[in-house]
Amino acid sequence: MKAIHLYSQSGPDQFVFEDAPKPQPGVGEVLIRVHATSVMWQEPTWPETWKTPAGIERQHPIPGHDVSGEVVEVEAGVTGIAVGEAIYALTEFWRDGAAAEYTVARATDVAPKPRTLGHLQAAGVPLVGLTAWQALFEHAGLTSGQSLLIHGAAGGVGSMAVQMAKWAGATVIATASAHNHAFLRTLGADEIIEYTTTRFEEVVHDVDLVLDTVGGETLERSWTVVKKGGMLISVASPPSTEQAKAHGVRSVWFIVEPNREQLIQIGNLIDTGQLRPITERVFPLSEASQAFEQARQGHTRGKIILRVENEE
């Protein structure tokens, strides 16, 4: 099969499109013929990319842990999934990913693909959808009537979080550049702050939650906008526990985890028209290097997709 291998964390020869052995599923796993995956530009620098949970170094890993495709093999111990089923999933980060013609996933991580989406759209959902869901509902316990500020609201996680928060009945304040304001209003944002001309901490006060997808100075300036007892969640970098204590705010940094049941819930929201994935651009698998470079530049709407198989 053809696949993208990582040869380094950076550099001109970072991504190589070449032949690779077809993976073999084990007990409790399925083999997936990949139609599409998505790009997470930080992935080449993740420790999990280069080392197994047992500490074994991995040579030339395959990136891409979002997958949309078709189940072609089911191993022992798998129930509720059939050969030929259209699925989507977030796979474990230490595994070889879906920037390849075939990939392997635990059956417990695989969910039916939303019926209203093609594979190219579906491939952009699992990582950002699960990250937003787990941030808002697992960690923050967001409920109707609460307010939140979302940094990087037009990006992959941000655009999902805006829609999920509105579905939950929250008031959504978003930071974004001017050209994304109209777009974010279509997703349901109640207030949008142009972060290049307005300091958000001067106009936002006493929100129940800040969801930070940016990190750095943006994260550090966010403490004062959260009300006492509120929460600051970052998926970009760990918040300071000292700052959290000083401001009377709870803080969370987490790494998203695969979750079949949550993907089913997200798929239901998509199929009922309450949530829509946003795709910035689609590249063929052979142009993974260009796709990652565009993602690295930032300021994208939604996700960048790698097409492995043409849409049926």
N, C-alpha and C positions, 0 to 999 in steps of 0.2 A: 504494500500500500504506500501511498504518498503521505508525507507528514512534514510538519515544521519542527525542526529540532533547535533548541537553544544551545549555542556553543559558548556563550559568555553572558555576563550580566549587562554588558554594554559593548559598543563598538560596531564597526561596519559589517562584521561577519557574525553578528549576534544571532540572526535567524537564518537557517539553512533549509531550503525546500528540497527534500530528498526521499529516497526509499527508506522504509522502516518495516520491521516485522509486524505482522498483524497480531494484535494482542489476543490473549486467551483468557476468557472469564473463568473464575473459580466458583466454588460453592457459594450460593447466595448472590451471585452476580449475573449481569446480562451483558451481551455484546451488542453494541449499537453501531449501525451504519450512520455516520454523521452527515447531516445535511448542512448544518451551519454551527458556528460557535461565535463568541464575541471576544473583544479585546479588552484586557485590563492592563494598562500600560505599565503598572508597577510590578506585575507578576515576575519578570526576570530577576528582580531584586529580593523577592520573598525567600526567607530561609527554607520554607516548606517546598519550594520549587526544586531545591538542590539536595535535600536530605530527607530520608524516610523517617517516620516516627521512631524507628529503632536506631537512628543516627547513621545510617548507611548513606554514603555519598552517591548521588545520582548523576550519571553521565548523560549529557545531551537530552534533557527532559523535553517533553512535548507540552507546550502551553495550551491554555484554553479550557476553562472548567465549566463554562456554560455549554450546554449541548442541546440541540434539537435534532431529532433524527428518528430512525426506525429500529426497533428491536429485531435482531436477526438470529440471536441465539440465547436460550434461557438455560441456566445451569440448575443443578439440584438445589433444593431449598428455596426456590423462588415460587411464590404464589401470586396470583392476581395480575400477572403481566404475561402477555402472549406474544409469540413471534409475529411480526408484521404490524405491531401496535406503534402508532406515532406517539412519541414521548418527548418530554423535555426534562432537564435536570441540572442541578449543580453537583459536580463531582468533587470528591475529596482533593484538597490542594496538593497532597504529596504524590498523587497518582499522575501518570502521563495523561494529558488532557485531550481535548477534542479538536485541536488543530491538526486533524488527521482524517483519513477516510473511515477509520473505525476507532472506537474507544470502548472502555469497560467501565461500568458503574455498579455500585451496590444497588440491588433491586429496591431496597428501602429508601433510596434517594430519588427514584425515578417516578414521575407523575405523567398522566395523560397530557399530551399537548393541548392547549386551548383550541377548541374546534374552529374558532373564528380567526385564528392566526395561521399564516404560512410559516414554514420553518425559519425563514430569515428573520421575521419579527419575533418568533418565539425564542430564538437563540439569545436575544438581548434581555430576556426577562429574569432568569433564575437568580443570578448573583445580585443584581440591583434590587429586584423585587423582594428577595428574602432579606437582604440587608435592611431595606426600609421597613419591612414588616417586623423584623425582630427588634429593630431600634424603637419603633413607635409602640408596639403592642406587647412584646415580651419584656423589654427593659424599662420603658417609660410608662406602660399601662395607660396610654392615651385614651381619653374618653371624650364624649360629646361635651361641648361648652368650654373646653380648655383651649389655650392659645399656644402657638409655637412659632419659633423663628427658624427657618431653614436656610443655611448657607450653601451656596452652590446649587441653587434650586433648579437650574436648567439642565444640570448634568444627569447622569444615569440614575444614581441613588436619589438625588434631589427631586427629579421629575416624578419618580414613583412615589416618594414621600408626600409631595404636595397632594397628589390625587388620593392616596390612602388616608391622609389626615382629613381631607374634605369629606370623604366617604364616612369617616368616623364622627363627623360633626364638629370638628375643631376649627378654630380661626387660624388661618395660615398667613404668616408674614414671610416674605422671601427676599433674599438678596440676589441680585443679578445685574448684568450689564443692560444698557438701555435697549439693545436690539432684541432682548429676550422678554421684555415686559409683556407685550401683547400675547406672546406664546404662553407665558405662565398664567395669564388671565384665563386662557382657554382651558387650562388644567385645573383652575379653581382657586388660585391664589387670591386672597382678599386684599393684601397690601404688598407692594413690591418696592424695594429700596434700591436705588442706583448706587452701588457700593463705591464707584469711582468718584462720585461727587458728594455723597452724603455719608457721614459716619453713623452707622446703624445704631450705635450705643447712645447717640444723642436723641434719637427719635423712637426707640423701642424700649419699653419698660415693663417689668413685672410679668413676663411671659412664664407659662408653666414649664416650657421645654425649649431648649435650643438643640437642634440637630446640625452638627458641624461636619461637612464633607470636605473642608478646605484645609484646616489646620493652621499652624504658624500664628501669625499676628491676629488673624481672624478669630482663632480659638481663644487667644489670650484676652482679647477685647470683649469677649462674650459674657464674662462672669457677671458683670453689673446689670445685664438686661434680664437675668433670671430672678424671679421672686424667691424669697426665703422658702426653703423646702422644695423648690423646683429642681429640675434636672438638666444637666448639660451632657449630651451624648456626642461623642466624636467617633467617626469611623476613619479619620485621617491620622490622628496621633493621640496618645494617652493624655488626658487632661491632668493637671496638677492636683494631687490630693490636698496639698497645703492650701491652694487657692480655693478649692471646693469647701474646705472647712472654714476658711476665713470669711467666705460669702454665705455660708449656711445653705450650700447647694449640694445636691447629690451629683456625682459624676460617674460616667461609664465610658469605657472604650472596649470594643469587642470585635472579634473576627466572626464573620457570618458562618453559619453552619448549614450543611444540606438538610432539607426537611421536606419530605414528600407531602405530608398533610398540609403544610403551609402553601406549597406549590399548587395543590388542588384548590385551596381557598382563593389564591391569587388568580388561578385560571378561571374560576367561577366569576370573579369580579370582571375579568377581561371579557368573558363570553356574555355577560349581562350589560356590557357597555359602560361600566363604572370605572374602568381602568384601561388605559391604553399605553402600550410600550412606544417609546420614541427611538427611531433609528436615524442616526446622523448620516451614515454612508456605509455602503457594502463594498468590500474588496474580495477578489478571488483569493483562495488559500495561498497561491504562489506569491502574492503580494503582501504577505504578512508583515514584512519589514516596513513597508509604506504605511500600513494600517496602524501599527504600533507607534510609528513616528507621528502620525496625525493625532492619535490619542494623547501622546506625550505633550503635545502643544497646548492641550486644554481648551477650554471655552467651546466644547462641543455640546450639542443638544442630544441627550440620550446616549445611545450606544453605537459603537462602530462594530460592524459585523464582518466575519470572514465566511464567505460562501464556499462550502466544500462540495455539495451537490446542488445542481440546478433545482429550482422550485418545480414541483410536479404540476 
